[in-house]
Amino acid sequence: MSIQGIKFIGLIATVLATACAAPKIYDEAVKEKDDCYREREEMLQENEQLNVENTELKSKVEGSEKEIERIKNQQLEDVEELNRMKSEYQSLDKRYKELQQTHQALVSGSDSEARKMMNQLERTQKDLYTKEDQLNMLSQKLDAERRELERLSSELDDRNKRLSDLERMLAQKDEAVNALRKKVSDALMGFEGQGLTITKKNGKVYVSLDEKLLFGSGSTEVDARGVSALKKLAVVLEQNPDINITIEGHTDDVPVIPGSAMKDNWDLSVKRATAIIRILLDNSSINPKRLTASGRGEFLPVDPAKTAEARQKNRRTEIILTPNLDEIFEILEGN
């Protein structure tokens, strides 16, 4: 065959390869679009949940403020009652003294008149003792209400502080997640769009790697290109020790070959996750306690369709980076 014939055949092969690659690029663009919509919905749900929690805290604060106002009003009423009873007490005391004087003046009078005055004196004295008891009870009530007012005021201050701390920590965590996403994206820049995507949702960073970037079909051995990407990711994870790392393996719905080393897709997905953890730990100072290996098998597909393209999307590994939320949970439990 002539040299010109060979060049012509090579040109035809190049055109055919380009035509086959176009649908694949389109599918990846559609997937990115769907991921963006899904991420948006999940972030809206997360935002709504945080708004509900903030609303509940603010409702508790408003309830405490109303209770404090009620106690203050009640205290004013009790003070007025106390002053009124003191005035009555003083009037009774004055009357009692006047009756004593009258009684002494009439002691020399008739026995009948004396007994009458004595009975009146005893009734007045009894009324005086009753009023005195009532004054003591009202004073005790005022003291109790004053202590309750102080307690509620202190509780309101604590709730306001916890609310402020929660809002501040949520903002800090969101900033930290955004910064982490940028660091991961910068470290893996050469791999994005080539079987690797980085997204942020639910307050976490998701690094999704297609099977083609990591494994051969049915294999648990990571190829050289995948090892390179994982080592670059390990450098970022070393520099962020407060981030917890979950490795999730996912497969398609095609059963494993009977008699192979894998029992089923559960087994395959877990072993792939474990293989990735070992690479992240090799030659790094990442604390193993931060790492979790998880296999989801075929039960969490990104595309439920029964097509070759959908199955290819579902064969993936997701590295989920989660900030430590212990401080936020402690504040929420305190409320």
Secondary structure as the mmCIF struct_conf table of DSSP 4:
data_model
#
loop_
_struct_conf.conf_type_id
_struct_conf.id
_struct_conf.beg_label_comp_id
_struct_conf.beg_label_asym_id
_struct_conf.beg_label_seq_id
_struct_conf.end_label_comp_id
_struct_conf.end_label_asym_id
_struct_conf.end_label_seq_id
HELX_RH_AL_P HELX_RH_AL_P1 ILE A 3 LEU A 106
TURN_TY1_P TURN_TY1_P1 VAL A 107 SER A 108
BEND BEND1 GLY A 109 GLY A 109
HELX_RH_AL_P HELX_RH_AL_P2 ASP A 111 ALA A 187
TURN_TY1_P TURN_TY1_P2 LEU A 188 PHE A 191
STRN STRN1 GLU A 192 GLU A 192
TURN_TY1_P TURN_TY1_P3 GLY A 193 GLY A 195
STRN STRN2 LEU A 196 LYS A 201
TURN_TY1_P TURN_TY1_P4 ASN A 202 GLY A 203
STRN STRN3 LYS A 204 ASP A 210
HELX_RH_AL_P HELX_RH_AL_P3 GLU A 211 LEU A 214
TURN_TY1_P TURN_TY1_P5 SER A 217 GLY A 218
HELX_RH_AL_P HELX_RH_AL_P4 ALA A 224 GLU A 238
TURN_TY1_P TURN_TY1_P6 GLN A 239 GLN A 239
TURN_TY1_P TURN_TY1_P7 PRO A 241 ASP A 242
STRN STRN4 ILE A 243 HIS A 250
BEND BEND2 ASP A 253 VAL A 254
HELX_LH_PP_P HELX_LH_PP_P1 PRO A 255 ILE A 257
TURN_TY1_P TURN_TY1_P8 PRO A 258 GLY A 259
BEND BEND3 SER A 260 ALA A 261
BEND BEND4 LYS A 263 ASP A 264
HELX_RH_AL_P HELX_RH_AL_P5 ASN A 265 LEU A 281
TURN_TY1_P TURN_TY1_P9 ASP A 282 ASN A 283
BEND BEND5 SER A 284 SER A 284
HELX_RH_3T_P HELX_RH_3T_P1 PRO A 288 ARG A 290
STRN STRN5 LEU A 291 GLY A 295
TURN_TY1_P TURN_TY1_P10 GLY A 297 GLU A 298
BEND BEND6 PHE A 299 LEU A 300
BEND BEND7 VAL A 302 VAL A 302
BEND BEND8 THR A 307 THR A 307
HELX_RH_AL_P HELX_RH_AL_P6 ALA A 308 ASN A 314
BEND BEND9 ARG A 315 ARG A 315
STRN STRN6 ARG A 316 PRO A 323
HELX_RH_AL_P HELX_RH_AL_P7 ASP A 326 GLY A 334
#
